Amino acid sequence: MSEVRCVVDAKAIIGESAVWDERYHFVYWLDIDGRKLHRYDPASNHDDAWDMPGRAAALALRAMGGVVLAMEHGFYSFEFMDPRPKLIAALDGIPAATRLNDGRADPAGRFWSGTVNGAAREPTGAMFCLDTDGRATRKFGGIDISNALCWSPDGKTMYHTDSFTWKIQAYEFDAATGTAANPRVFVDIPREEEGFADGATVDSEGCLWAAHWGYGRVKRYDPDGKLMQTVQLPVTNITCPCFGGPDLTTLYVTTARFRLTDEQAAQQPLAGGLFAVETDVKGQVERRYEG
């Protein structure tokens, strides 16, 4: 594994949702509180950014082009030739202090996103799914901070965490019906040693790579939940990894400056940047929203 390097010193407030586009070789990523959608081109080392009208927290590539976004209380499409998010489905009845958070396209081309409660640490949120026909449905509730949503290569296991439980769950997943059932503890995180899990991705060998917020680490777990590898970054608030590059062996990682003190920010000036590290592991091609 090569040295970790910062490829975009964006100083994002909350960098998130890194996604590799294997067609055009871009990394798409978001700054939630900075209200921006970024597109990084490794070939030119150039990063473009578009202003968002709200806090977009998750994105997926769209099969017909552009991306789909989980933003505030709804799902939106975004075309780069007409950069104004267009509402696909609004989520009615969500409390004002709650918004959509981490999300990803599933093996059947749906787009999932769970919520985060911005007012209190209470499990009053839910997981939602945008189907390919544009309808959004509630899948399950009891969530405080939804994160780490991703699927195994065979599509039969869905991973998810409610971050402040310090546990990553593995669900039995039925791609045909879009049903996640029978959750079990995949990883039980020592809360005083590792920080809670944020975003995650799964490589081609079925191993899960989880960002650990507050401790500057991305950790690789095998399909049984055994720790295999640790990548240490020079900043503490790690948010989301993804695999990219022509052969899908470059690990890109978003980070955040959120709630850093002035002293902490001075000690880690690259916080909020997009980082990259070359690995000896191949990722998966990112699934696309088929709606």
C-alpha positions in Angstrom: 0.0 0.0 0.0 1.3 3.4 -1.0 1.5 6.6 1.1 -1.8 8.4 1.7 -2.0 11.7 -0.2 -4.5 14.5 -0.3 -5.7 15.0 -3.9 -8.2 17.8 -3.2 -7.5 20.3 -0.4 -11.2 21.4 -0.3 -11.5 22.1 3.4 -15.0 20.6 3.2 -17.2 21.0 6.3 -18.5 17.5 5.9 -17.1 15.7 2.9 -19.1 12.6 2.1 -20.5 10.0 -0.3 -17.4 9.3 -2.6 -18.5 7.4 -5.7 -16.3 6.4 -8.7 -17.7 6.7 -12.2 -16.0 3.9 -14.2 -17.3 5.3 -17.5 -15.7 8.7 -17.3 -13.1 8.1 -14.5 -14.3 10.8 -12.1 -14.8 10.7 -8.3 -18.1 12.4 -7.3 -18.4 13.5 -3.7 -20.3 15.9 -1.5 -19.8 18.5 1.1 -23.0 18.2 3.1 -22.9 21.4 5.2 -20.9 23.3 2.5 -23.8 22.5 0.2 -21.7 21.4 -2.8 -21.4 18.6 -5.2 -17.8 17.9 -6.3 -16.4 16.1 -9.3 -12.7 15.2 -9.2 -10.8 14.2 -12.3 -7.6 12.3 -11.4 -6.2 12.6 -14.9 -6.1 16.4 -14.7 -6.0 16.6 -10.9 -8.9 19.1 -11.2 -11.9 19.3 -9.0 -15.2 21.1 -10.1 -17.9 22.0 -7.6 -21.6 22.9 -8.0 -23.7 24.7 -5.4 -26.6 22.7 -3.9 -29.8 24.3 -2.6 -29.8 22.1 0.5 -27.7 19.6 2.4 -27.1 16.8 -0.1 -25.7 13.9 1.9 -25.6 10.9 -0.5 -25.4 10.3 -4.2 -25.5 7.5 -6.7 -24.7 7.4 -10.4 -27.7 7.3 -12.6 -27.9 4.8 -15.5 -29.4 7.4 -17.9 -26.8 9.9 -16.9 -26.1 12.4 -14.1 -26.6 11.4 -10.5 -29.4 11.0 -8.0 -29.2 12.7 -4.6 -30.5 12.2 -1.1 -31.1 15.8 0.0 -32.8 17.1 3.1 -36.4 15.5 2.9 -36.4 14.1 -0.6 -34.7 12.4 -3.6 -33.5 14.5 -6.5 -31.9 14.0 -10.0 -29.0 16.2 -11.1 -27.8 16.7 -14.7 -24.5 18.4 -15.3 -25.7 20.1 -18.4 -28.6 21.6 -16.5 -27.2 21.9 -12.9 -30.4 22.4 -10.9 -31.6 19.4 -8.8 -35.0 18.2 -9.8 -37.3 16.6 -7.2 -38.1 12.9 -7.9 -39.9 12.1 -4.6 -40.6 14.0 -1.4 -40.6 12.3 2.0 -43.6 13.6 3.9 -43.9 13.5 7.6 -40.1 13.7 8.4 -39.4 16.0 11.4 -37.8 19.3 10.4 -34.6 18.5 12.4 -34.2 15.2 10.5 -32.7 14.8 7.1 -31.5 12.1 4.7 -27.9 11.0 5.2 -25.7 8.2 3.9 -27.1 6.3 0.9 -26.2 4.0 -2.0 -27.8 2.2 -5.0 -28.7 -1.5 -4.4 -28.1 -4.5 -6.6 -31.4 -4.0 -8.4 -30.8 -0.4 -9.1 -32.9 1.2 -6.3 -31.4 4.1 -4.3 -31.5 3.8 -0.5 -30.9 6.5 2.1 -31.4 6.6 5.9 -31.9 9.6 8.1 -30.0 11.5 10.8 -31.5 13.4 13.7 -29.9 16.8 13.9 -31.6 17.9 17.1 -31.0 15.0 19.5 -29.5 11.6 19.8 -32.8 9.7 19.5 -33.7 6.7 17.3 -36.6 8.5 15.6 -35.4 8.2 12.0 -35.9 5.6 9.3 -34.5 4.0 6.2 -36.0 5.0 2.8 -35.8 3.5 -0.6 -36.3 5.2 -4.0 -37.6 2.6 -6.4 -36.9 2.6 -10.1 -40.4 3.9 -10.8 -39.7 7.0 -8.8 -41.7 6.0 -5.7 -40.1 6.4 -2.3 -41.0 4.0 0.6 -40.1 3.6 4.2 -38.2 0.4 4.9 -37.6 0.3 8.6 -37.3 2.7 11.5 -35.6 3.1 14.9 -32.5 4.9 13.5 -30.5 7.8 15.0 -27.6 8.2 12.5 -27.8 6.1 9.4 -24.4 5.2 7.9 -22.2 2.5 6.2 -24.8 1.4 3.7 -23.4 -1.0 1.2 -23.8 -4.5 -0.3 -21.8 -7.7 -0.7 -20.6 -8.6 -4.3 -23.3 -11.3 -4.6 -26.0 -8.8 -3.4 -27.2 -11.1 -0.7 -25.9 -9.1 2.3 -26.7 -5.5 3.1 -24.5 -3.7 5.6 -25.7 -0.7 7.7 -24.9 1.0 11.0 -26.7 3.3 13.3 -23.5 5.0 14.2 -24.0 5.7 17.9 -24.7 2.0 18.5 -21.0 1.3 17.7 -22.2 -1.7 15.7 -22.2 -2.5 12.0 -25.1 -4.8 11.1 -25.4 -7.3 8.3 -28.8 -8.0 6.9 -30.1 -10.8 4.6 -31.0 -9.0 1.5 -33.5 -10.0 -1.2 -32.7 -8.0 -4.3 -35.9 -9.0 -6.1 -38.2 -7.6 -3.4 -35.8 -5.0 -1.9 -36.2 -6.6 1.5 -33.6 -6.4 4.3 -34.2 -8.9 7.1 -32.7 -10.8 10.1 -30.0 -8.3 11.1 -26.9 -9.6 13.0 -23.9 -7.8 14.5 -21.2 -7.9 11.9 -18.7 -5.8 13.8 -18.9 -4.6 17.4 -16.7 -1.5 17.6 -14.8 -0.7 20.9 -16.2 2.8 21.3 -13.3 4.2 23.4 -10.7 2.9 20.9 -11.9 3.1 17.3 -14.5 5.8 16.9 -18.0 5.1 15.4 -18.4 3.8 11.9 -19.4 6.3 9.2 -19.4 5.5 5.4 -18.3 2.1 4.1 -17.7 0.2 0.9 -17.2 -3.4 0.0 -14.3 -4.7 -2.2 -14.4 -7.4 -4.9 -13.3 -10.0 -2.3 -16.3 -9.2 -0.1 -14.4 -7.3 2.6 -15.9 -4.2 4.1 -13.9 -1.0 4.4 -15.4 1.3 7.1 -14.5 4.9 7.9 -14.0 5.4 11.6 -15.0 9.0 12.5 -12.8 10.7 15.2 -9.8 8.3 14.9 -8.5 8.9 11.4 -8.8 5.4 10.2 -10.3 3.3 7.5 -10.6 -0.4 8.6 -11.0 -3.5 6.4 -13.0 -6.3 7.7 -13.3 -9.8 6.1 -16.8 -11.3 5.4 -16.8 -12.7 8.9 -16.1 -9.3 10.5 -12.5 -10.0 11.3 -10.2 -7.0 11.1 -7.7 -7.4 8.2 -6.1 -4.0 7.6 -6.0 -0.4 8.8 -5.3 2.7 6.8 -4.3 5.7 8.9 -5.0 9.2 7.6 -3.5 12.5 8.8 -6.9 13.9 9.8 -9.4 12.6 12.4 -12.8 12.9 10.9 -13.0 10.2 8.2 -16.4 9.9 6.5 -16.5 7.7 3.4 -14.2 5.4 1.3 -14.7 4.3 -2.3 -12.6 2.4 -4.8 -11.6 4.0 -8.1 -8.9 4.3 -10.7 -8.7 2.4 -14.0 -8.3 -0.9 -12.2 -10.4 0.0 -9.1 -7.4 -0.3 -6.7 -7.2 3.3 -5.6 -9.0 4.0 -2.3 -10.5 7.5 -2.2 -11.6 8.8 1.2 -13.6 11.9 2.1 -13.0 13.7 5.4 -14.5 16.6 7.4 -13.6 19.7 9.4 -17.0 19.6 11.2 -16.7 20.7 14.9 -12.9 20.9 14.9 -11.6 23.5 17.3 -9.2 26.1 16.0 -6.4 24.2 17.6 -7.4 20.9 16.1 -7.9 22.5 12.6 -4.4 24.0 12.9 -2.9 20.6 13.7 -4.7 18.9 10.7 -4.8 21.6 8.0 -5.8 19.0 5.3 -9.0 18.1 7.2 -12.0 18.3 4.8 -9.9 17.1 1.9 -10.3 14.2 -0.5 -7.5 11.6 0.0 -6.2 8.7 -2.1 -4.1 5.7 -1.4 -3.1 2.9 -3.8 -3.9 -0.6 -2.5 -3.4 -4.2 -3.6 -7.1 -4.9 -3.5 -9.7 -4.3 -6.2 -13.0 -2.7 -5.5 -16.4 -3.2 -7.2 -18.0 -1.2 -10.0 -20.5 1.1 -8.3 -24.1 0.1 -8.9 -26.3 2.7 -10.6 -29.8 4.0 -10.0 -31.9 2.5 -12.8 -34.8 5.0 -12.5 
